[in-house]
Amino acid sequence: AKLIEEEFTTAIKANSSPVDSSEKDRFCERQCAKPNTMFDEALESTYQHITSVLQNLCSPCTIPTVEKSMTKIGSGKVLFDGSWKVLFDSFESFTSNLDINMLCDDLLKTITFGEELVNCCDNKICSHSCKVGVHFQNLHMLVDLLLKFSDELLKNFLAMHRSVSLILTYLSPIA
């Protein structure tokens, strides 16, 4: 504990120099103007992309359903028309509309610009560090939500594949 206290007091003494603190702040603001702008633009792009992905996920018309591969007969009964391809194709188009690769690129840019912004003022903790930290926490929460959804989607897709393979195994002629 004493070692930590000594390091803390040494760091405080190193940061307190005869230069006016308002001059330091103005220099830091000028130095951080470009990284701040770049971070804000990348962050806005990332939030917009996450919003569009979440909207695509929540849109009921984009979610693949079994009903597309079913046909109704005169008595109102529903029969499967044997077209698994419709279901798998709709799933493929659903996942390709999410543009996850673009989201990864946006997140990488945001993280890189956030790192530049935090490091622009000689490792001094400033308002930019707090700003970047808060936005990264929000991004983590949103990306974690997408990850959980993707895990459940994968589980459902694997269960569907398992069911299809079992049905095909039972229906295929024994050679």
C-alpha positions in Angstrom: 0.0 0.0 0.0 2.9 2.4 0.8 4.5 1.7 -2.6 1.2 2.6 -4.3 0.9 5.7 -2.3 4.5 6.7 -3.2 3.8 6.1 -6.9 0.6 8.2 -6.6 2.3 11.1 -4.9 5.2 11.0 -7.4 2.8 11.1 -10.3 0.9 14.0 -8.8 4.2 15.9 -8.3 5.3 15.1 -11.9 2.0 16.5 -13.3 2.2 19.7 -11.2 4.7 21.9 -12.9 5.0 25.7 -13.0 3.2 25.9 -16.4 -0.3 27.2 -16.1 -2.9 24.4 -16.2 -5.2 26.3 -18.5 -2.3 26.5 -21.0 -1.9 22.7 -20.8 -5.6 22.2 -21.3 -5.7 24.5 -24.4 -2.6 22.7 -25.8 -4.2 19.3 -25.2 -7.5 20.4 -26.8 -5.7 21.7 -29.9 -3.6 18.5 -30.0 -6.7 16.3 -29.6 -9.0 18.1 -32.0 -8.3 15.9 -35.1 -8.4 12.6 -33.2 -11.6 13.7 -31.4 -13.3 14.5 -34.8 -12.1 11.2 -36.3 -13.4 9.3 -33.2 -16.8 11.0 -33.3 -17.3 10.2 -37.0 -16.2 6.6 -36.5 -18.5 6.3 -33.5 -21.5 7.8 -35.3 -20.9 5.4 -38.2 -20.7 2.4 -35.8 -23.9 3.4 -33.9 -25.7 3.8 -37.2 -24.6 0.4 -38.4 -25.6 -1.3 -35.1 -29.0 0.5 -35.3 -29.5 -0.8 -38.8 -28.5 -4.4 -37.8 -30.9 -4.3 -34.8 -33.7 -2.9 -37.0 -33.1 -5.8 -39.5 -33.2 -8.3 -36.7 -36.5 -6.9 -35.3 -38.2 -6.6 -38.7 -40.7 -9.5 -38.9 -40.6 -9.6 -42.7 -36.9 -10.6 -42.8 -37.1 -13.5 -40.4 -37.2 -16.8 -42.3 -40.2 -19.0 -41.5 -41.4 -22.5 -42.4 -44.7 -21.1 -43.7 -43.0 -20.1 -47.0 -42.3 -23.8 -47.8 -45.8 -24.9 -46.9 -48.9 -25.1 -49.1 -52.6 -25.1 -48.2 -55.0 -27.5 -49.7 -58.7 -27.1 -50.1 -59.8 -28.3 -46.6 -57.5 -25.8 -44.9 -54.9 -28.4 -44.1 -51.2 -27.4 -44.5 -48.8 -29.7 -46.2 -45.0 -29.4 -46.6 -44.2 -29.1 -50.3 -40.7 -30.6 -49.8 -38.9 -27.4 -50.6 -36.2 -27.1 -47.9 -34.3 -24.8 -50.3 -36.8 -22.0 -49.7 -36.2 -22.1 -46.0 -32.4 -22.3 -46.3 -32.2 -19.6 -49.0 -34.4 -17.2 -46.9 -32.0 -17.8 -43.9 -29.0 -17.1 -46.0 -30.5 -13.8 -47.3 -31.5 -12.9 -43.8 -28.0 -13.3 -42.4 -26.3 -11.6 -45.4 -28.5 -8.5 -44.9 -26.9 -8.0 -41.5 -23.5 -6.9 -42.9 -21.6 -8.1 -39.9 -18.3 -7.7 -41.7 -18.9 -4.0 -42.1 -19.9 -3.7 -38.4 -16.5 -5.3 -37.5 -14.7 -2.8 -39.7 -16.6 0.1 -38.1 -15.8 -1.2 -34.6 -12.1 -1.6 -35.4 -12.0 2.0 -36.7 -13.8 3.3 -33.6 -11.4 1.4 -31.2 -8.3 2.6 -33.1 -9.5 6.3 -33.1 -10.5 6.0 -29.5 -7.0 4.8 -28.6 -5.5 7.7 -30.5 -7.8 10.1 -28.7 -6.9 8.8 -25.3 -3.2 8.8 -26.0 -3.0 12.3 -27.5 -2.5 14.1 -24.2 0.7 12.4 -22.9 -1.2 9.7 -20.9 -3.0 12.4 -18.9 -6.5 11.4 -17.7 -8.8 14.0 -19.3 -12.4 14.3 -20.4 -11.6 12.5 -23.6 -10.6 9.3 -21.6 -14.0 9.4 -19.8 -15.9 10.0 -23.1 -14.1 7.1 -24.8 -14.7 4.8 -21.8 -18.4 5.6 -21.7 -18.9 5.0 -25.4 -16.9 1.8 -25.3 -19.1 0.5 -22.5 -22.2 1.3 -24.6 -20.7 -0.4 -27.6 -19.8 -3.4 -25.5 -23.4 -3.7 -24.3 -24.8 -3.5 -27.9 -22.3 -5.9 -29.4 -22.9 -8.3 -26.5 -26.6 -8.2 -27.4 -25.8 -9.0 -31.0 -23.5 -11.9 -29.9 -26.2 -13.4 -27.7 -28.7 -13.2 -30.5 -26.2 -14.8 -33.0 -25.5 -17.6 -30.6 -29.2 -18.4 -30.3 -29.7 -18.1 -34.0 -26.8 -20.5 -34.6 -28.3 -23.0 -32.1 -31.7 -22.9 -33.8 -30.1 -23.2 -37.2 -28.1 -26.3 -36.1 -31.3 -27.8 -34.5 -33.1 -27.3 -37.8 -30.2 -28.9 -39.7 -30.3 -31.8 -37.3 -34.0 -32.3 -37.8 -33.7 -32.2 -41.6 -30.9 -34.7 -41.5 -32.9 -37.1 -39.3 -35.9 -36.8 -41.5 -33.8 -37.5 -44.6 -32.1 -40.4 -42.9 -35.5 -42.0 -42.1 -36.9 -41.3 -45.5 -33.9 -42.4 -47.6 -34.0 -45.9 -49.0 -31.7 -48.4 -47.4 -29.1 -49.5 -49.9 
